[in-house]
Amino acid sequence: MEPVNNTPIYKMLKEYYEKGFLPFHMPGHILGRGLCEELKLAGSLDITEVPGSDCLHEPRGVIKEAQERAALCFGADYSLFLVNGSTSGIHAMIQAAVKPGGKLILGRDCHISALNALAQINGKPVFVLPDVDEKHQIPLGVTADSLEIVLKENPDAQAVLITRPGYYGTATQLRNISKLAKAYNMPLLVDEAHGAHFRFHEDLPEPAITQGADLCVQSLHKTLPTLTQTAILHGNSKSLIDRRIIERTVSMVQTTSPSYLLMASIDIARSIMENKGRELYEKLKHNISDFLIKLDKNTCIKRIKCDNENFEIDFSRIVLSFKSLGISGFEVEEILRSRFGIVAEMADLNHIVLIATPFHNSMDFDKLLMALKLISDEYRTVKAKAKLPRWPQQLPERIVPLREALFENVEEIPFINALDRVSGVFITPYPPGIPLVAPGEIINKEVIDYVDILLRENCPVHGIHDQKIKVLKARL
Ligand SMILES: Cc1ncc(COP(=O)(O)O)c(C=O)c1O
């Protein structure tokens, strides 16, 4: 896909290469000469800080211009490019908002980077349980009502972090959450890693940064046409967090040798989306609805719908249910890959999750449909499926601070003997993919029973390998 126009970083890189300089500078492959054939072209644009290329940590030239263009395009007051994914942006937001040892209110559905960031500053997580769709066992996200209860109990917390959307494409309604955070005078940080495309079609959920979030990170590489690792942190000039502070923490978590290839790919994607984003997503919406009509007509496979009014849906995230067939989501994922060469983003017991982008065409959807039709015909006989237990509504008790728990010595024991031990790991069953237990929390009877049922159903439970788990050694 050609960039449309106005791509200052990309333009600078091309001009530098075309000047035919003889480089006696980093990187060591000297404009691709030392790279293998496949990488040579990319290498020709892979320079570092040379005259004219600007500095990510104190941008004054092309990076500054590209970031300003991005802010306008994504609806932010300012935007900062990230070359180590949303992971680095989450670290930067938390360091900016929470003082060492302070409390952060966050959804239990948060990404691991949020807890790692908290551990680094010896911060205290205060969790809000996300809503789980009972019928499909899918995590939906944190609602304003659940957040308010935790806010009331923790007025001394220093910030709120919300993850939206989740992996299954449900995005919590943010307006009331934003009002609540303001009422409690807490900055609202949003992990919108999966929602970088939200700005480009009115039928997608509204982006967090235009709904009052103080800061928000988006992984461009997850849904937009950019290279892996690219992300953006968007800021609000009326934020409780001063721009100077977040710029400082972003600088602390980024390399001093940022890849211009990564930054150029952000610049190019912004240009494409700014000029054609709506048109591209309209076409995708059309392709998806066409695909779904045919899927409904030709198969027993259903796209799951979320009718909970607290959540909006990302139409580009296709979650298919195989509940009515004699096959699990894991098996479908495997068959699609090995027999049809189609690779899904993820699977759980009853579902597969597909990320559709404007760069999929109608032929891709036809290929997917053909494969699903064959699977549907083959596995039409319904095997009785186990009913999964209800997601525990009580969080396990924490007895060791997160940071200590992550660094303490552990021992591996059979999971069935882990009752009342302190976990050294995250125990995360799929579904619903939310940590049931975090390091430093007690493994109680409810956890043992819940995991036992999932393991018997062959559901993967991250943190448990060969029926064994790592628990803190010194805490019996
Ligand atoms: C909800 C969520 N937040 C943050 C991240 C981290 O994003 P990145 O891979 O861009 O660092 C992920 C990655 O999968 C994620 O799913």
PDBQT file of the ligand as one rigid body, heavy atoms in Angstrom, charges set to zero:
ROOT
HETATM    1  C1  LIG A 501      -4.651  -5.639  26.171  1.00  0.00    +0.000 C 
HETATM    2  C2  LIG A 501      -3.210  -5.546  25.788  1.00  0.00    +0.000 A 
HETATM    3  N1  LIG A 501      -2.494  -4.510  26.237  1.00  0.00    +0.000 NA
HETATM    4  C3  LIG A 501      -1.190  -4.357  25.917  1.00  0.00    +0.000 A 
HETATM    5  C4  LIG A 501      -0.551  -5.273  25.141  1.00  0.00    +0.000 A 
HETATM    6  C5  LIG A 501       0.892  -5.069  24.814  1.00  0.00    +0.000 C 
HETATM    7  O1  LIG A 501       0.980  -4.564  23.534  1.00  0.00    +0.000 OA
HETATM    8  P1  LIG A 501       2.341  -4.590  22.698  1.00  0.00    +0.000 P 
HETATM    9  O2  LIG A 501       2.477  -5.961  22.142  1.00  0.00    +0.000 OA
HETATM   10  O3  LIG A 501       2.110  -3.553  21.641  1.00  0.00    +0.000 OA
HETATM   11  O4  LIG A 501       3.440  -4.226  23.615  1.00  0.00    +0.000 OA
HETATM   12  C6  LIG A 501      -1.253  -6.381  24.643  1.00  0.00    +0.000 A 
HETATM   13  C7  LIG A 501      -0.557  -7.394  23.832  1.00  0.00    +0.000 C 
HETATM   14  O5  LIG A 501      -1.039  -8.393  23.449  1.00  0.00    +0.000 OA
HETATM   15  C8  LIG A 501      -2.612  -6.525  25.000  1.00  0.00    +0.000 A 
HETATM   16  O6  LIG A 501      -3.330  -7.579  24.562  1.00  0.00    +0.000 OA
ENDROOT
TORSDOF 0
